[in-house]
Structure formats: structure tokens, C-alpha cells
Amino acid sequence: MDNNYTHTIIFLHGFTMKSEEMIYFKNKINLSLKDSIKDKSFRIKYIFPQAPKRKISCYNGKIYTAWFDYLSENIFTEEEINSTHLFSSCDKIHKLIDKEVLYHNDPKKVFIGGYSQGCGMALTAGLTYSKKLGGIIGFKGIIHKETYLKKIYKQNIWVTNGKKDKTIGYDIVKKLYNDLIKKGYKLTFLSQENVNHGMRSGIIEQMVSLKSWLNKLL
């Protein structure tokens, strides 16, 4: 799958997870695009980076796989995170993006996405990348305020969150995404009524929306 591919999606896993768990989203995205892409040469390469294991402050220093440390555990307010970890992970992801941009000779052939903590990481990595990418895909995450400590660039963004999410509070998610829209960023936000934080919750509607968004960009 590493030869003669036409597009790349770098997809980041959530907190405590393993990279291979994100194959679930690969399978769903591929299935949703199967009948809409007529170009027989169309092939997506998926890259699933693995976050390191690190001590998590708000969980008494217990060790989990994470892109960055959580300093506080907040559901209905913005959580505090370790910005040094955030940008260190960001630098590593930028190197992956650079490699794929070089392969395609076109940054718009490269997408960055993620689920949960991986969604927040993808938003930071994508928005702080200086070239216009194909887009950013975010499932059930949040844009961290620390992102604005860096210069951010215009990118196409698709994100989704559910109102029944007990891990990331919907009201704060909506506020932060609306703030991004007010800054002039093009963002498609799929809001779902009876959807929780689980990967599979609301996936059918998510794939319909994502397919429509992707078909305009691929």
C-alpha cells in the first residue's frame, strides 16, 4: 500500500489507545468512498503514529499512552495540558507530513485526522502547519487553547462531537469551534444529538457527512 498512492491520511489515536485501533476509521472511510471515487488509480495511504507512554499528572502520575500530559481533568471546562508535550508531538507529526508532502509534491494531497485526544492533536498539528493541506478530520475532540501560542494557518476542517459525550463536554466544544469560525476558519461541524464519546457511536451519520466533505477536496 506504500507504492503509487494518490493521497495520504495521517490519523492519530486517542488517550490510552494503540495506533492500530484507528484502522477502524480507515475501514469506515474507505467503505464510504468506495462508490463515489471513479478514478481507478485513487489510493489512500494511511499512517497511524503511536504516541509515547508518559506520566499523567491528573491521574496521580500513572503511565498511559498520550500525545501530551493532562494537568487537570475537566469535562465541562477547558482542561489544562502540558504545552511542551503538545508542541513536541506536533513537531514529530509535522515531519511525517513533510515526508508525505514531498512524495506527492502537493500538500493538498495530505490530510491529518484523529479521534479524541488525537483529534485535538491533529487540529494543533494541522493548524500550525504552514502549507495548505487537504484538510483536518476530527472525531470527538477539542481544539486546545495552547494551539494559539503558535502561528496558525488556514486549513479546511471537518469535526464532529455528540451532545451525549460524557468525556468532553459538548458546550465547551461548541464554543471553541465557534471561536475558530469567528476567526475566519472554514470549519464543518457535525453536531449529533444522541451520540456519546465511543468510536462507534454515530458513525453512520458521521461517514455520510465526512464523505460529502471529502468528495469536494479529493
C-alpha positions in Angstrom: 0.0 0.0 0.0 3.1 2.3 0.2 3.6 2.4 -3.6 1.7 4.6 -6.1 -0.8 6.1 -3.7 -2.6 9.3 -4.6 -3.4 10.7 -1.1 -2.3 10.3 2.5 -4.3 10.4 5.7 -2.2 10.6 8.9 -4.6 9.5 11.7 -3.9 9.9 15.4 -5.3 7.7 18.2 -6.9 8.7 21.4 -5.6 8.8 25.0 -4.5 5.4 26.3 -5.1 3.8 22.9 -2.9 2.0 20.4 -2.3 3.2 16.9 -3.8 0.0 15.3 -7.1 0.7 16.8 -7.5 3.6 14.3 -7.8 1.0 11.5 -11.5 1.2 12.4 -11.7 4.6 10.9 -9.6 3.6 7.9 -12.1 0.9 7.1 -15.1 3.2 7.5 -13.6 6.0 5.4 -12.6 3.6 2.6 -16.0 2.0 2.6 -17.8 5.3 2.4 -15.7 6.5 -0.5 -15.8 3.2 -2.4 -18.7 4.1 -4.8 -18.0 7.8 -5.1 -14.4 7.8 -6.4 -14.5 6.9 -10.1 -10.7 7.3 -10.6 -9.3 3.7 -10.7 -5.9 5.0 -9.7 -7.2 6.5 -6.5 -5.4 5.1 -3.4 -5.1 6.4 0.1 -2.1 5.6 2.2 -2.9 5.6 5.9 -0.3 6.4 8.6 -1.0 5.6 12.2 1.7 7.1 14.5 2.0 5.8 18.1 2.1 8.2 21.0 4.7 7.6 23.7 3.9 6.4 27.2 4.1 9.1 29.8 3.1 10.0 33.3 -0.3 11.7 33.5 -0.5 14.4 36.2 -4.2 14.4 36.9 -4.2 10.6 37.3 -1.6 10.7 40.1 1.3 10.1 37.7 0.0 6.8 36.3 1.5 5.9 32.9 -0.6 5.9 29.8 0.0 6.3 26.0 -0.7 10.0 25.4 0.4 12.7 23.0 0.6 15.1 25.9 0.1 15.2 29.7 -3.2 16.3 31.3 -2.7 18.6 34.2 -6.4 18.7 35.1 -9.4 16.5 34.2 -12.2 18.7 33.1 -15.3 17.8 31.2 -17.3 21.0 31.2 -14.4 23.5 31.2 -11.2 23.7 29.2 -8.7 21.1 30.5 -5.2 22.2 31.3 -2.5 20.3 29.3 1.3 20.3 29.0 2.0 22.6 26.1 5.6 21.4 25.8 4.4 17.9 25.2 1.8 19.2 22.8 4.3 21.0 20.6 6.9 18.3 20.8 4.4 15.8 19.5 3.4 18.5 16.9 7.0 18.7 15.6 7.1 14.9 15.1 3.8 14.9 13.2 5.0 17.8 11.1 7.9 15.7 10.0 5.5 12.9 8.9 3.5 15.5 7.0 6.7 16.9 5.4 7.6 13.4 4.1 4.2 12.9 2.5 4.1 16.4 1.0 7.5 15.7 -0.6 6.1 12.4 -2.0 3.0 14.0 -3.5 4.7 17.3 -4.4 1.3 18.7 -3.3 0.3 19.4 0.3 -3.3 19.3 -0.6 -3.0 15.5 -1.1 -2.2 15.1 2.6 -4.8 15.0 5.4 -4.3 14.9 9.1 -7.0 13.4 11.4 -7.6 11.9 14.8 -10.0 10.7 17.4 -10.5 12.1 20.9 -7.1 13.3 22.2 -5.8 12.5 18.7 -8.4 14.9 17.3 -7.0 17.8 19.4 -3.5 16.8 18.4 -4.5 16.7 14.7 -6.1 20.2 15.0 -2.9 21.6 16.6 -0.6 19.9 14.1 -2.7 20.8 11.1 -3.4 24.5 12.0 0.3 25.1 12.8 1.5 23.6 9.5 2.5 26.4 7.2 1.3 24.8 3.9 -2.4 24.4 2.9 -3.2 20.7 3.5 -6.0 18.7 2.1 -7.8 19.1 5.4 -8.1 18.2 9.1 -10.5 15.5 10.2 -11.5 15.4 13.8 -13.7 12.9 15.7 -14.9 13.8 19.2 -12.1 16.0 20.3 -11.4 19.6 21.1 -9.1 22.4 19.9 -6.8 23.3 22.8 -6.2 27.0 23.6 -2.5 26.3 23.7 -2.6 26.0 19.9 -2.9 29.8 19.6 0.5 30.2 21.2 1.8 29.4 17.8 1.1 31.0 14.4 -1.9 29.2 12.9 -2.7 28.8 9.2 -6.0 28.5 7.2 -7.0 24.8 6.7 -10.2 23.1 5.7 -11.6 21.4 8.8 -14.3 18.7 9.4 -15.1 17.9 13.0 -17.9 16.0 14.9 -19.0 15.8 18.5 -22.0 14.3 20.3 -24.3 16.0 22.8 -24.3 12.9 25.0 -20.5 12.9 25.3 -19.5 12.4 29.0 -15.8 12.7 28.3 -15.6 16.0 26.5 -18.4 18.5 27.3 -20.4 19.5 24.3 -20.9 23.1 25.3 -17.2 23.9 25.6 -16.5 22.1 22.3 -19.1 24.1 20.5 -17.8 27.4 22.0 -14.2 26.7 20.9 -15.2 25.7 17.4 -17.4 28.7 17.1 -14.5 30.9 18.2 -12.4 29.3 15.4 -15.2 30.1 12.8 -15.3 33.7 14.1 -11.5 33.9 13.3 -12.4 33.2 9.7 -11.6 29.5 9.5 -13.6 27.2 7.2 -15.0 24.6 9.5 -17.7 21.9 9.0 -19.1 20.9 12.4 -21.3 17.9 12.6 -23.3 18.1 15.9 -25.1 14.9 16.9 -28.0 14.6 19.4 -27.8 11.1 20.8 -24.1 10.4 20.3 -21.5 9.6 23.1 -17.7 9.5 23.1 -17.4 5.9 21.8 -15.8 5.4 18.5 -18.8 3.6 17.0 -21.5 6.0 18.4 -23.0 8.0 15.5 -20.5 6.6 12.9 -23.1 6.1 10.1 -24.1 9.8 10.1 -20.5 10.8 10.5 -19.4 8.9 7.4 -22.2 10.4 5.3 -21.1 13.9 6.3 -17.4 13.2 6.0 -17.9 11.6 2.6 -19.6 14.8 1.3 -16.8 16.9 2.7 -14.0 14.7 1.3 -15.6 14.5 -2.1 -15.2 18.3 -2.5 -11.5 18.1 -1.6 -10.1 14.9 -3.0 
